[in-house]
Amino acid sequence: MVKHRAPRTHLMAVGAGLLLFVLLAVVAVRATAGPTQAGGVPLRDLAAEHGIRIGAAANPYLLERNRHYRAVLGEQYGSLTAENVMKWDTLQPERGVYDFSLADTLVDFAEKHGQDMRGHTLLWHNQNPEWLSEGHFGPDELRSIMHDHIETVVGDHFKGRVYAWDVINEPFRDSGGELRRNLWLRTLGKDYIAEALRTAHAADPDARLYINDFSIEGRNAKSDALYELAKSLLEQGVPLHGIGFQSHLSVGAVPDDMVENMRRFTDLGLEVTVTELDISIDMPASEEELRAQAEDYRTVVRNCLQVSKCTGVTVWGVGDADSWIPSWFPGQGAALPFDQDYAPKPAFGAVQEALSKAGFGATPTGPATPTASATPAGPAASANPATPAASATPAASATPTGPAPTASTTPTGPGTRSPGY
């Protein structure tokens, strides 16, 4: 029997007459644009014109405490991914005791703002509660626990409200083509992947089901192994619908063969999605590095647009103030399209232009200066509905386990890295 925890719970008047009217009108227009004053058409609406989603990973603590964070999410992004609060340690901290309060905060926000909700993640080697990771369960008991969790989360609670799930997160080792010897592989064998996908599909037949991993953006031993796994699963009739390319990158490190690599997965009939994009810079970031980062963001978005079954791009956070990068990679940062104050950076303008009809060949004009006092108006639903601010700190349960750089990437050089998310 499933038990549930209780939820956690100036205008400055200037002049008179016509001058006053004009000034008030200007302020009103800015208020509808949200505090970022990003200018132009919101990213979510531009993406919808291409039939894709542009999304962001979201944190309910920041959503509640920071109005600028909240406004950027609502205005700019058409999909929302649960950054931490749909992971096992949050949803089922004690065996059979489920707590959906934080996850429901994100889903409610997404529904209110006409956004799609992406679930992250069902099975992973990190952020598991101690009762699970240290339980020393045999195969039959662990299989029963896995089924109960997936059926309760995907079917009983979120069915019809979450459009896609990262069912399997980071099944391969940090580099190379070997499956990671996580709890599930050690106890259930490699068939745990197929079994989890089948269980999730039975729980919600309409949800899109993904395998999600990092350092697979270009052709290498790891992406080759994932390709063979995906091909094998499809040949067995396993309900796998897509591959998530996390894309935690350093500036200058977008693989030249990213489009080609994504297309070989779509040739299998799968969707592909850029699920956790950020592009870090050695700090302090120079103007030149910010421009280079903008070009990398433009390239990744264009790469998605060149692949017919690429469903969208999600950035891993909203602004540099809430990025995970500085905590786990000291000396690195400035990885997102909005800065520490949630003002748009050149990367925002580059994404905006890449999504515009004239994006190929357009010259960046740069985003406008943010207006701190503005409050957002609720955005209209996009053709592809999905997602949800600055100084608040997530609770300890929402923090990731510390990742290490992948074997193919050193902290001082460009490349992809283990996200620990």
HELIX and SHEET records of a PDB file:
HELIX    1   1 GLY A   17  ALA A   33  1                                  17    
HELIX    2   2 LEU A   43  GLU A   49  1                                   7    
HELIX    3   3 PRO A   60  ARG A   65  1                                   6    
HELIX    4   4 ARG A   67  GLN A   76  1                                  10    
HELIX    5   5 TRP A   88  LEU A   91  1                                   4    
HELIX    6   6 SER A  101  LYS A  112  1                                  12    
HELIX    7   7 GLU A  130  SER A  133  1                                   4    
HELIX    8   8 PRO A  139  ILE A  150  1                                  12    
HELIX    9   9 GLU A  151  HIS A  157  3                                   7    
HELIX   10  10 LEU A  183  LEU A  188  1                                   6    
HELIX   11  11 TYR A  192  ALA A  203  1                                  12    
HELIX   12  12 ALA A  221  GLU A  235  1                                  15    
HELIX   13  13 MET A  258  THR A  266  1                                   9    
HELIX   14  14 GLU A  287  LEU A  305  1                                  19    
HELIX   15  15 ASP A  320  ASP A  322  5                                   3    
HELIX   16  16 ILE A  325  TRP A  328  1                                   4    
HELIX   17  17 PRO A  346  LEU A  355  1                                  10    
HELIX   18  18 ALA A  396  ALA A  398  5                                   3    
SHEET    1   A 2 LYS A   3  HIS A   4  0                                        
SHEET    2   A 2 VAL A  97  TYR A  98  1                                        
SHEET    1   B 9 HIS A 248  SER A 250  0                                        
SHEET    2   B 9 GLU A 271  ASP A 282  1                                        
SHEET    3   B 9 GLY A 242  PHE A 245  1                                        
SHEET    4   B 9 ARG A 208  ASP A 213  1                                        
SHEET    5   B 9 ALA A 164  ASN A 169  1                                        
SHEET    6   B 9 ASP A 116  LEU A 123  1                                        
SHEET    7   B 9 SER A  79  ALA A  82  1                                        
SHEET    8   B 9 ARG A  53  ALA A  58  1                                        
SHEET    9   B 9 CYS A 310  VAL A 315  1                                        
SHEET    1   C 3 HIS A 248  SER A 250  0                                        
SHEET    2   C 3 GLU A 271  ASP A 282  1                                        
SHEET    3   C 3 GLN A 332  GLY A 333 -1                                        
END                                                                             
